[in-house]
Amino acid sequence: MSAAVTTLETTPDHLIDATALRQTPLPLSSKIAYSAGSFVDAVTNNVLTVFGLFYVTAVCGVSGGSAGVALSAGLVVDAVLDPLIGSISDGWRSRLGRRLPFMLLGLPLSMIAFVMIFSLPKGVSATTLFVTLLLLSIVLRVSVSLFNLPFLALGAELTDDYAERSRVAAWRWGLGMIAGLATVLIGFGIFFRGPDGLSQKAAYPPFAMTCAAVAIAGALAAIWGTFVLRDRAHPIAVDRPGWLRALLAGLAEIFRNRSFRILFGSSVLFFVAQGVALSLGLHANTYFWRLSGDSIKIVMLAYFCGLLTGAPLIGMFSHRFDKKRMLLVSLGVLIVTQALPASLRLAGMLPFQGMTLATMLAANAAIGGFGLTAAAIAVSSMLADAADEHEYIFGSRREGLYFAGWAFAGKVATGGGALIAGLVLQFSGFPSGAAAKAGAQVALRPETVTLLGLCYGPGAALFSIAGVLILLLYRLDRPTHARILEKLIQQRTG
């Protein structure tokens, strides 16, 4: 492999200083400040995934198909724009650097749209409700990407060390899960208390405003922390073409990298599985498992506890494991926890009810959350390694496009998962209008309950299995990355 020569907007001394900085460990305070930026995506994505489809269908009365289209359309439009955002941020020049201006623009727009989604108007036609939800979904997803993609791309520039990147990813994931757990505690513990609390429409606007305040606090900490760490960033190429040519050239480059193609393809399938399972989660807990509001809270808290406790453990021991092996094992755990409980129930082998059932599902959810944490940390760190490989092959830094490509995979697939979930509700005969009036006590046909369980459990797991098969082709391990990094240091300084 050989690298093209790129003219960089920097002096050799500055380039050497930045390279040396990226070889040094990050101070703990810097890791925490930077990682708090994960609050924005974690809060908006978790709240929409956990509560969004239930709120729109079972509370506001929108049909499952219309809700799925509106929520997934925002993800699809955003996914199309993600590569453009990533490409422009890769070459942006300003006194604040190339990432911060986008973060400062995306933060207020995303929080306004987020609160408005959970404040849908009453007494309007179904068409007005659908169009309002569609537009707000698009604005929210695009504005979150304006913040989150530059934020993620900067994380790949803070360090070049193979193991340190996993630690940064673990902190970022862990703090994001703290924010996600906070939303669940705020929701079930304050705003949705009681047996029919999830069906109370008036509780959703103040819930959304409280969650937005959590996200803003984390974002402001990250903006300051990012500004302090700006000297570690990679230099910007002077001879970059216009934005369209830069985008097309960058897209062509990243898909020529075998490592990126494998991570992209496996991520698409994995995110489809997560989108289906999480979008149907409240429906399944309420109507398939027939859990009470308090039992649902226990299961959801266990899931987020698994997500949260996994971060420090993975951060401490990730340097001992190859990232690909860690990812394959964690995906295997996820597949089992996705498919097994619902399959046993459908086969008549899980007859438990009440608190016994809730305890079993909570343990399963905690294990699944731990597996998801390990998978997310591994993939995020692997993407940063693949960006180094990209510079070695093509002579250009594409962190923004790499994480935009991953976000594209996640959003299109998660949007597809939400659409599939909405269509499942539509074609299974789920009575959205009746559910909006009767809440959790609405009667469902046995066929509706069976189809809900099939798609929520083993059906979703099939997509994860396909993603594992693709991931087996990945080859960028620790020794290979070390050789690439050594060559890159020589190229940057020579």
N, C-alpha and C positions, 0 to 999 in steps of 0.2 A: 504494500500500500504506500501511496505517496500523497503529500499534501500540497495544495496550491498555495502560492504566496499571496497574502492579502495585506494591503497597506493599511496601517492602523493609526487612528488619531491619538497618538501618544508619543512620548519620547522613550528611547530605550531604557533610561534609568527608571522612569515611572513604570514601565512594563515589568522590569525586573522586580521592583518593589511590590507591585500588585501580585505577581507570581509568588514571591516569598511570603506575603501575607496569607495567601490561600493555602500555604503549606503549614501554617500555624493553627493550633486548635482555637476555636471560637470561645470567648469567655461565656460563662453560664448566663450572665445577665443579657448578653447579646442574643444568645439562642432563645431565651424566653421572650425578649422584646420582639424579635423577628417573628417567632412562631405564633404570637398572639394574633397575627393577621389571619390565621386560619379560622378565627371566629366568624368572619363574614360568610364564607362559603359553608361552614359547618352549620351555622344557625339557620340560614335561609334554606339550604338543601335538606337538612334534617327535618325542619318544621314542615316544609312542603311535602316531603316524602312520607313522613309519618302521619301528618294531620290533613294534608292538602286534599287528597282525593276523597277522604271521608267527609271533610267539611263541605266540599262542593256538591257531593252527591247526596249524602245522608242528612245534611243540615240545610243546605240551600236548595236542594231538590233538582239539581241539574242532572240530566240523564248520564249514564255511565259513558256512552260513546262520545257525547259532546264534551264532557269533562276531560276524558282522555285526550281528545284532539286538542283542546285548548291548552292543557298543561304540557303536552308533548310538543306542541308547535313552538312554544317558547324555547324549549331545549334545542329543537331542530334549527330554528333561525339563529340562535346563539352559536350553535355548533358550526354553522356555515361561516359566521363572522369570526370565530375564534382564531383561525389561522391568520386572518388579516390583522387582528389585534396583536397577536404574538409577533408577526413579522414587523409591524410598524414599531412596536416597543423595542425590538432588537436593534433598530437603527435610529431611535429617537434621540435628539440632542436637546438638552436644556440645562439650566443651572442646577436643577434638582436631580440630574441624571436622566437615564432613559426609562426608568420604571415608575418613579414616584408620581409624575403628572397623571398617569392613567389611574393610579390608585386613588388620588385625590378627586378625580372626576367620578369614578365609579361608586365611591362610598355613599354620597348623599342620594344619588339616583336610585341605587339598589334598595336603600332603606325605605324610601318613600313608596316605591312600587310594592315592596314586601308587605307593608302595613295595609295598603289599599287592597291587596288580594284578599286579606282576611277581613275586609270591611265591605263586602259586596252589597249593593243596594237591595232593599226589599221592594216588593210590589211592582217590579218591572217585568217586561216580557222575557220569555226564554231566550229569544234572539239577542236582546240587549244584554242579558246576563252573560251569554256566551261570548259576545264580542268584547265586553268589558274584561272578562277573564282572559281572553286570548291576548288582548293588547297589553294588559298588565303582566302577563306571563312573559311576553317577549321583552318588555322593558326590564323586568327584573333580571332575567337570565343574562341579557347582554351587559347590563351595568355591573352585575356581579363579576362577569368575566373581565371587564375593564379593570377591576381591582385585583382579582385573583390570579389571572395569568401572569402579569408582571411580577406579582408577589411570589409566585412559584418559580418563575424563571430566575429571579434574584437569588433564591435559595440554592440553585445549582451553581451560582457564581461565588458563594461565600467561602467555599473550601473545595480543594481538589482531592482531598484524602478519601480513599475508598471507604474506610470505616467511619470517618467523621461525618460523611454524608448520610449514613444510616442513622447516626445520632441526631443530626439536624432534622431528618425526616421523622424520627420518633418523637422529638419535641413538638414538631409542627402537628403531627397527628394527635399526640396526647392532649395538647391544649385545645385542638379542635374538638376532641371527644369530650373534654370538660365542658365546652360550650354546648355541645349536643346534649350531654347529660343535664346541663342546667335547663335547657328548654323543656325536657321531659319532666323534670322536677317542678318547674314553674307551671307547666300545663296541668299535669295531673294533681299536683299538690296544692295549687292555688286556684286556678281558673276553671278546671273541669272536675271539681270534687263532686262526689255524690254518684248515685247509681246511673243517672241520666245526664251527667255533666257534659259529656262530649256532644250532646245534641242541643246544647244551649247556644244559640247563635250570638247572643249579646256578649258572651265571654271571649269570643275570638279576637275582636279589635284590641282590647287592652292586653291580651296575651301577646299579640303580634308586636305591639309597641314596646312591651317589656323585653321581648327577645331582641328587638332592634337595638335597644339600649345596650344590651350585652355585646352585640356585634360591633357597635360603634366604639365601645371602650377598647376592645381588642385591636380594632383597626388603627386607632390613634396611636396605641403603643407600638404597633408594627411600623407605622409611617415614621415615627421618630427613630426607632431602632434601625430601620432601613437607611435613613439619612446618615446616621452615624457610621454605618458600615460601607458607605459608598466607595471608599478607596479600594475595596477588594474586588470590585466589579471588573469584568473583562472589558478591554477597549472596544471602541466602535470602528468599524471599517469606514475609511474615508470615501472609497470609490463605490459606495452602494448606489444602485440604480433607483429609479422612481419606485413608489410603493407597489404598483401593480407588477412591474418586472421583478422586484425583490420578492414579492409574495410567490409568484409563479416559479421563480428560480428556487426559492427556498423549499417549496412543496415538492418540486421535482427532486431536490437533493435528499430531503429526509426520507422519502419513500425509496430511494436508491440504497439506503442503509438497511441491511438485512436485520440488524438488531431492532431497529425501530419498527419495521414491518411486523415482526413477531410480537413485540409488546403491544402494538396497536391492535392487531387482530385478536389476540387473546383478551385484551381489555374490552373490546366491543362485546364479545360473547359473555364475559363475566358481568359487565354492567347491565346487559339485558336481564340476566338472572336476578341481579340485585333490584333492578327497577320493578320487575314483576312481583318479587317477593315482598319488598317493602311497601309498594303501592297498595297491595292487597292485605298488608299486615293487620290493620285495624279491622277491616272487614272479616278477615279470617278469625281473629281473636274474638270478635263480637258474635259472628253468625256461624262459623264452622266449629270453633272450640267452645262457644257459648260461655265465655268468661265474663265475670262481672267487671265493673269499672275498676275496682280495687285490684283484682287479679291481673287485669291488663296492665295496670301501673307497675305491678311487681315484675311482669315479664319484660316490659320495656326498660325498666331500671336495670334489670339483670343484663340485658343486651348492652346497654351503654356502660355498665360496669365492666363487662368483658372488653369492650372497646378501649376503655380508659386504662384498666390494669395491664392490658397488653403492651401499651406504649413504653412504660419504663422497663419492663422485662425485656422486650425486644431491643430497646436501646442499649441495655447493659450487655446483652449476650450476642447481638447481631454480628459483631466482629469475629465471632468464632465459627460462623456458618457462611457457606456460599449463598449468595442472594437467590439464585435460581432454585436451589434445594429448599431454602426456607419458603419461597413462594409456592412451590409445588405441594409441600406438606400442608401449608396453611389453606390452600385451595381445596385439598382433600378433606380437611376438617370442615370447611364451609359446605362442601357438597353433602357430607353426611348429615350435618345439622339442618340443612335445607330440606333434604328429601325424607329422612327417616321418620320423624314424628307424624307427619301427615299421612305417609304411606302406611304406617302401622295403624293409624286411626281408620283409614279407609278399608284396611284389611280386617278390621274388627279385633285387632290385637292390642289396642290401647283403650280400655274401657273406663279409665279413671275420669272423675269429675271433680269439680270444686277446687279446694286448696291443694289436694294431691296432684291434680292435673296441672295447676298453675305452677307448683313447685318444680315439676318435671320440665315443663316448658321454659321456666326461668333458667334452670341449669343448662338446658340445651341452648338457649339464647345467649347465655354468658360465654359458653364455649365457642359458639359461632362468632360472637363479637371479638373474642380473642383472635380467632383465625383471620377475620377481616382486617384487624389491626396489623398483623404480621404481613399479610398480603399487600396492604396499601403501603407500608413502610418499604418493603422490598421493591415494589414497582417504582415508587418515587425515586429511590436511590439508583435503581437500574437505569432510569431515564437520564439521570445526570451522567452516569458512566457512558451511556450511548451518545450523549452530546459531546463528550471528550473524543470518543471514537469518530464522531462526525467531523470534528475539527481536524483530526489527524488525516482523515481521508480527503476532505474537501477544502480544508483551509479556512473555514468560516465557523463562527459560533452561532448556533441556532437554538439556544435554550428556550426562547420565547415560542418558537414554532414547535419544539419538541413537546413542551407542556401544553401548548395549544392543541397539538395533535392528540395528546392523551385526553385532554378535556373534550375535544371533538368526539372521540370514541365514547367517552363516558356520557356525554350529553345526548348524542344521537341514540345511543343504546338505552340509556335511562329513559329518554323520551319514548323510545320504542317500547320499553318495558311498561311505562305508564299507559301508553296507548293500548298495548296488549291487555293490561289490567282493566282499562276502561271497557274494552270490547268484551272481555270475559264477563264483566258485570252486565253489559248490554245483552249479550246473547244467552247468558244463563238465566235471564228473566229477573234480575235483581230489581225490586220495586223502589226506585229512588224516591219517587214522590211519596209513597207510603212510609218509607223509612224516615223521611223528613218530618212526618207528622207523628209517627208512632215510636220513633227512636229504636232502641235495641230490642224492643218487644215485637217488632214486625215479624210476621210469619213468613217463612221462605219455603219453597218447594224442596223436597229432598234432592231433586236433580240439580237445583241451583247450589245447594250446599256441597254436593259431591264435586261438581265442576270447580267450585271455588277452592276446595281442598286440593284437587289435582293440580291446578295451575299454580297455586301458591307454593306447593311443596315440590313433588318430584318433577313437575313440568318445568319449573324454574331451574332446578338443578341440572337438567339436561344441557342447558346453555353453558353452565360452568364446566361441565365435563368436556365439552367441545373446546373450550378455552384452554384447558390443561393439555389437551392433545397438541395444540399449536405451540404451546410454551415449551414443549419438549425439544423443539428445534433451536432454542436460544443457546448461544455459545460464548458470550462475553463474560468470562469469569475473572476472578481476582488477579491471577498472574498475567492474563492478557491485558487487563486494564493497567497494571503496573508498567508493562512494557510500552503501552501507548502513551501513558503520562510522561515517562522518561523521554520519549521522542518529542512530545509536545513542548516540554521545557526547553529542549535544545532548539526547536524551531522558533519558539517565541523570543528567545534571547539571542539567536544567531542571525 
